[in-house]
Amino acid sequence: MFQHSKRRLTIKVGDRCQVHLGNRRGEVKYVGKLEGFMFNLAEQYFVGVLLDEPVGDSDGKINGKKVFDCPMKYGIFVKANELSVGDFPPLDDFDDDEDE
């Protein structure tokens, strides 16, 4: 579990979330630091997300080390302040209000 001090946001594995960039939705699979990550980013907390659709850039691995399980393109790692957790159900491609 991670508490973002500025927003008092609690992020934990299993939470539904939406990544701000691209409004991509998914489930939190990892919260923590990423060992072996470049430069000073290793000191920051990251959130690993299993996306609902294949619009990511990862298979849950960082530098060849598995952090969480997911198929290629379904994973993404973002900083904690780059997503929101809450009631974000999977988007239904067939739910189109224009048909009314």
C-alpha positions in Angstrom: 0.0 0.0 0.0 1.2 3.5 -0.8 -0.1 6.8 0.5 0.6 9.8 -1.7 1.3 12.5 0.8 0.0 15.5 -1.3 -3.4 14.0 -2.0 -3.6 11.5 0.8 -4.4 8.9 -1.8 -4.1 5.3 -0.9 -3.2 2.9 -3.7 -3.2 -0.8 -3.1 -2.9 -4.0 -5.2 -6.3 -5.0 -6.6 -7.6 -1.4 -6.9 -9.3 -0.4 -10.1 -7.7 2.6 -11.7 -7.5 5.0 -14.6 -4.1 6.2 -15.9 -4.4 10.0 -16.7 -2.6 9.9 -20.0 -5.0 8.3 -22.5 -7.6 7.5 -19.8 -6.5 3.9 -19.9 -8.2 1.7 -17.3 -7.0 -1.4 -15.4 -6.2 -3.0 -12.1 -3.2 -2.2 -9.8 -0.9 -5.1 -9.7 2.2 -3.6 -8.1 3.0 -0.7 -5.8 6.6 0.1 -4.8 10.1 1.0 -5.9 11.6 -0.5 -9.0 15.1 -1.9 -8.5 17.6 -1.6 -11.3 15.6 1.3 -12.8 17.6 4.1 -14.4 18.9 7.2 -12.7 17.1 8.6 -9.7 13.8 7.1 -10.6 14.6 4.0 -8.6 14.0 6.1 -5.5 10.4 6.9 -6.5 7.3 4.7 -6.0 5.7 3.3 -9.1 2.4 1.6 -9.8 2.2 -1.4 -12.1 -1.1 -1.6 -13.9 -2.7 -4.5 -15.8 -4.6 -2.7 -18.4 -8.0 -3.8 -19.7 -6.9 -3.4 -23.3 -3.5 -4.0 -25.1 -2.5 -0.3 -25.1 0.5 -0.5 -22.7 4.2 -0.9 -23.3 5.1 -3.7 -20.9 4.5 -7.4 -20.1 5.0 -6.7 -16.4 8.8 -6.8 -16.5 11.4 -4.2 -15.8 14.9 -4.8 -17.2 14.0 -8.5 -17.7 12.8 -8.9 -14.1 9.1 -9.9 -13.7 7.3 -7.6 -11.4 3.8 -8.8 -12.1 2.1 -11.2 -14.6 0.4 -9.9 -17.7 0.5 -10.4 -21.5 2.6 -8.1 -23.7 1.1 -4.7 -24.2 -1.3 -5.1 -21.3 1.1 -3.7 -18.7 2.3 -0.2 -17.8 4.3 1.4 -15.0 3.4 4.9 -13.9 4.2 7.2 -11.0 1.6 7.3 -8.3 0.5 10.8 -9.2 -0.2 9.8 -12.8 -3.3 7.7 -12.1 -6.5 7.8 -10.0 -8.0 4.9 -8.1 -11.7 4.3 -7.7 -14.8 3.0 -9.4 -13.4 2.6 -13.0 -15.2 -0.4 -14.5 -13.9 -1.8 -17.8 -15.1 0.2 -20.7 -17.7 -1.6 -22.9 -16.9 -1.3 -26.6 -20.5 -2.1 -27.4 -22.0 0.5 -25.1 -22.7 3.3 -27.5 -25.2 6.0 -26.6 -25.5 7.0 -30.2 -27.8 4.1 -30.9 -30.6 5.5 -28.9 
